[in-house]
Amino acid sequence: MASPLRFCAFLAGTLLLGWWPSACHAPALTAGLAGAQLKSRGSFGATETGSVVTTNMESLGLAQTNDVLLPRLYLRDGVRLLDLSGFRIDMEGQGTVEADITINGTTLTASTPVDSMFAMGSYSGVLTWDVARWGGTKLGLGVGIEWVDLDMALSESAGPINLSSEQQFPLPLLGLRLSSDEAPVSGHLSVGWITLESPEIEASILDVDARVEARLLGSPRGMNLDAVLGYRGFDMDVGYDDGGSQVEADFKVGGPYAGFRLRF
């Protein structure tokens, strides 16, 4: 398989060409902002020899509930819908390493108390086309790109040892969209998914967003304000090389959110 970077460069061109709006009319714009309570869990590990044995995020003190902002932007032009979204989580905690972790020649041995830090950003753009309609329900399929930014740091609580791993990478996505518009209430489901293996990275991502929208102000053909209630779930399993170390991380985050959406 071609590298994720080349594949995503190709997909970026596909998104731009596929979205390019016709000159006869302006695309419809929807902007939204929601507040979420996302609960995180997962595992992390790294080694320079043998197989990676991971440490549970709960043992590291990083299984937490996070208050997160979820901005979102939609551009619709006929049967095409461009969905731009993202979120970032920053966590700090204290815990214990369950297995040896080695990065760039430095090792934290099992049972070492540590101060932990984990940050992750996920930013995506998905372009889908309406492919089927049943009354007020639409099915859309398409492609997209997800940019993932990972930052993990572990420091020995009573000693000088510090480990850190930072990685940024793009991943292609397959997108599915299902929406049911029965004003003044509508239901929506968006799913982004990919699994791939290349010399640079092994990764799988499942990104799910399910929500209900209810119109508060406005009319179907004009500007209106909607209330939004939904659930966001993100599941990432990734392995990559960091210098001479093989790093593996499994990170899951999910929870409810509520906010508002302004349609133009």
ChimeraX attribute file (.defattr): number of C-alpha atoms within 10 A of each C-alpha:
attribute: neighborCount
match mode: 1-to-1
recipient: residues
	/A:1	8
	/A:2	10
	/A:3	14
	/A:4	20
	/A:5	14
	/A:6	12
	/A:7	15
	/A:8	21
	/A:9	14
	/A:10	12
	/A:11	20
	/A:12	18
	/A:13	11
	/A:14	15
	/A:15	20
	/A:16	12
	/A:17	10
	/A:18	15
	/A:19	19
	/A:20	12
	/A:21	16
	/A:22	10
	/A:23	7
	/A:24	6
	/A:25	9
	/A:26	11
	/A:27	19
	/A:28	13
	/A:29	16
	/A:30	18
	/A:31	16
	/A:32	19
	/A:33	18
	/A:34	19
	/A:35	16
	/A:36	23
	/A:37	19
	/A:38	21
	/A:39	16
	/A:40	21
	/A:41	18
	/A:42	19
	/A:43	20
	/A:44	22
	/A:45	24
	/A:46	27
	/A:47	24
	/A:48	20
	/A:49	10
	/A:50	7
	/A:51	11
	/A:52	21
	/A:53	17
	/A:54	21
	/A:55	21
	/A:56	21
	/A:57	25
	/A:58	17
	/A:59	18
	/A:60	24
	/A:61	19
	/A:62	23
	/A:63	20
	/A:64	17
	/A:65	17
	/A:66	18
	/A:67	15
	/A:68	16
	/A:69	18
	/A:70	18
	/A:71	16
	/A:72	17
	/A:73	17
	/A:74	19
	/A:75	19
	/A:76	19
	/A:77	17
	/A:78	13
	/A:79	11
	/A:80	21
	/A:81	24
	/A:82	21
	/A:83	19
	/A:84	19
	/A:85	17
	/A:86	17
	/A:87	15
	/A:88	17
	/A:89	18
	/A:90	14
	/A:91	17
	/A:92	16
	/A:93	18
	/A:94	18
	/A:95	20
	/A:96	23
	/A:97	25
	/A:98	20
	/A:99	19
	/A:100	18
	/A:101	25
	/A:102	22
	/A:103	22
	/A:104	16
	/A:105	12
	/A:106	13
	/A:107	16
	/A:108	21
	/A:109	15
	/A:110	13
	/A:111	13
	/A:112	17
	/A:113	21
	/A:114	24
	/A:115	20
	/A:116	24
	/A:117	19
	/A:118	20
	/A:119	15
	/A:120	18
	/A:121	15
	/A:122	17
	/A:123	15
	/A:124	21
	/A:125	22
	/A:126	28
	/A:127	29
	/A:128	24
	/A:129	23
	/A:130	17
	/A:131	12
	/A:132	12
	/A:133	13
	/A:134	8
	/A:135	9
	/A:136	11
	/A:137	15
	/A:138	18
	/A:139	17
	/A:140	20
	/A:141	20
	/A:142	20
	/A:143	20
	/A:144	24
	/A:145	25
	/A:146	24
	/A:147	16
	/A:148	18
	/A:149	16
	/A:150	17
	/A:151	15
	/A:152	17
	/A:153	16
	/A:154	25
	/A:155	19
	/A:156	20
	/A:157	16
	/A:158	10
	/A:159	10
	/A:160	7
	/A:161	13
	/A:162	16
	/A:163	18
	/A:164	16
	/A:165	18
	/A:166	13
	/A:167	13
	/A:168	11
	/A:169	14
	/A:170	19
	/A:171	24
	/A:172	28
	/A:173	26
	/A:174	18
	/A:175	23
	/A:176	21
	/A:177	22
	/A:178	18
	/A:179	19
	/A:180	18
	/A:181	14
	/A:182	12
	/A:183	13
	/A:184	13
	/A:185	15
	/A:186	18
	/A:187	19
	/A:188	17
	/A:189	17
	/A:190	19
	/A:191	18
	/A:192	24
	/A:193	20
	/A:194	17
	/A:195	16
	/A:196	15
	/A:197	15
	/A:198	12
	/A:199	11
	/A:200	12
	/A:201	15
	/A:202	16
	/A:203	18
	/A:204	17
	/A:205	21
	/A:206	17
	/A:207	21
	/A:208	17
	/A:209	17
	/A:210	18
	/A:211	18
	/A:212	18
	/A:213	22
	/A:214	18
	/A:215	19
	/A:216	14
	/A:217	13
	/A:218	13
	/A:219	13
	/A:220	11
	/A:221	8
	/A:222	8
	/A:223	13
	/A:224	16
	/A:225	20
	/A:226	21
	/A:227	18
	/A:228	21
	/A:229	19
	/A:230	19
	/A:231	18
	/A:232	19
	/A:233	17
	/A:234	18
	/A:235	18
	/A:236	19
	/A:237	17
	/A:238	18
	/A:239	20
	/A:240	18
	/A:241	19
	/A:242	17
	/A:243	12
	/A:244	13
	/A:245	20
	/A:246	20
	/A:247	23
	/A:248	22
	/A:249	23
	/A:250	19
	/A:251	18
	/A:252	19
	/A:253	21
	/A:254	21
	/A:255	16
	/A:256	18
	/A:257	21
	/A:258	19
	/A:259	18
	/A:260	18
	/A:261	22
	/A:262	18
	/A:263	18
	/A:264	13
